[in-house]
Amino acid sequence: MPIHHCLAAQGDDYQIIISHPQALSQCSAFLAGKKIMESMSTAKAMKTAAEDHRYAAIGSREAAEYHSLPILKHDIEDNHDNVTRFLVISLEELIATGENTRTSILLKPKEDKPGLLFYMLAPFAVQNINLAKIESLPSGRKMGEYVFYVEIDGSVQEERVKSALNFLRNSVDVHSLGSYQVKDLKL
């Protein structure tokens, strides 16, 4: 979804602009020379500004409206083409199939070895599976040990995906986080 930030406050007499660090960095040109403060979230920043006239908050129009804060400036982000995505999480496993299906997987190598990343990615190439995203994350177990978050185009119900994941299970713990439909919500 497109991300557009606004500046909202009880009035023009604010002294500090507050928001989540990500939103602050996305509005750096607007914020040049202004006093800023970081918040845990843009929603929390809006709540703070609604409770204290000394603060103005950066966040979404919807958050400002929710907190009955007047919007002082619209579209203050540096990049007007910025987007983010949202996932709906369920306690029940739902496995989507068909067009525009994506699967999120967590790969935990059983041991570190030369060529490990190649070994983990090769089965997807062999099965003609597109990798939409790959991210390495510290395992939290020991220094220098990583797990890999991977998003692939396709469903765990597809034979080519099953084949790639089964091959990987020889040396990698594979955890499917679900298959889901990807929706393009251009507004």
N, C-alpha and C positions, 0 to 999 in steps of 0.2 A: 504494500500500500504506500502511496505517496506520503512523505513526511513534510509537513509545513508547521513551522513554529510561529507563535505569536508572543507578544509581550503583554501581560495582563497585570493589573494592579487596582487597588481601591481608588487611586488618583495619581496625579502627576508628582506628588510630594515624596515619592519613594527615594530611598538612599542606596539600596543594595538590590542587585538583580540575582535571583537564586534559581537554580535548576540542576538537573542531573549533569554530570561532567560531559556526557556525550552530546547532550543538547547544547551546552555551553560551547563546546568545540565546533558544533555545526553552525553556530551563529557568531563566530569570532570577529567577523568584520563589523557587525552591528555593535558588538561589545567592546570594541577597541576604546581604551581609556576609561571604561566604566568599572565601578566596584562590583565584584561578583562574589558569590558564595556557592559552594557545591551542596547538593541535596541528594538524598538516597534515590529519588525518582522525580520525574516532572510532575507527577500527581501530588507528591508530598510538597513540592515547591509551590504549587498552586494553592494548596491548603494553607501553607505558611503565609503566603501573600494575602489570602482571604482573612486571616486572623490578625495580621499585623501590617498596618499601612506603611511601615518603613521598607517593606519588600515589594518588589515587582517580580513576577515569575515568567519563565520561558517554558512553553509547553504547547499542547494542542488547543485548538479552539474549543473542542468539546470539554476539556478539563476546565478551561476558564469559565465556560457556561455552567458547568456542574457546580462550581464554587461561586457562582454569581459575581464573577470578577469582570469588570469592563476590559475590553481588549483595547490597548493603547496603540499597538502596531501589529499589522498582519505580515506574514511571509518574510520574517527577518532572517531566515536561514541563508547561508552562503550559497548553497547549491539547491536550486529549486527543483532539480530532478532527483533528489535523494529519495530513496524508498527503503522500507523495512518489511519484514514478513512476520506473520504471527502463526503459531501452531495451536491447534485445539488438542488438548490432552485428555484422554479418556482412561478410566480404570479398566475398561473392557477392550481387548484387542480387536480392532477392526482392520481387516485386510482389504484394501482397495485393489481393483484390477482395472485394466482397460487403458484408454488414452490418458495422457498426462498423469501417470502414476509415478510416484517417487517413493523410495524406501530409505529410511535412515538406519544406519548400522554402526555399532561400536565394535571396533576390532582391538583385542588385547593380545599382543604377541606373547607367546609362551616363553620365548627367550630372544634376546637381542643377538643379531648376527649380521654380517655384511650382506647387503642386498635385500634386507628385510622389506623395505618399502616397495621395491620392485616385485618381490615375491607376492606381496599383498595386493598389488594393483594388476599384475599380469592376468589373473583369472577373469577380471572384468574385461580386459582388452580381448582376450581369447573368445569370450562369449559375446563380444560386440555390445557391451553395456557401457553407456555413457556415465562418467563420474561428474555429477553436478557440483560436488563440494568434497573437499578433504581437509581435515584440520587435525593437527597433532595437539594433544593435551597432556600435561604432566599426569602421571598415574596416581601420584600422591602416596605411592608405596616406598619408592626410593629415588634418590637423585638421578636424573638422566634416563629414567624409565617413562615411556610414553604409551598412551592409548590413542587410537585414531578414530575420529568421527567421520563417517563417510556417508554421502547422499548419492544414490544412484537412480538413474531413470529406469523404472520397471518395478514390478511387484514380486514379493517373495513367493507368490504362487506360480510365477513363470519358470519353466524348466531351465532356461539359460541362467537365471538368477540362482535357482536351487543348485545348479551344477557349480557355479562359481563359489558359492558359500560353502558347499560341501567340500570342495577342494581346499579351501582356506582352513577348515576346521582341523586339518592335520597339524598345523603349527600355530594357529591363532584361535583364541576364544572369540566366537562370533555371537554378538547379541543384537538381534533385530529389534529396533525401536518402533517398527511399524511401517506399513505401506499406506499411502494416502494420496488422494487426488490433489493436484496442484491447481489452485485457482488463481487466475490473473485478475486482480481487482482494481484495474486502472480506473481512477476517478477523475 
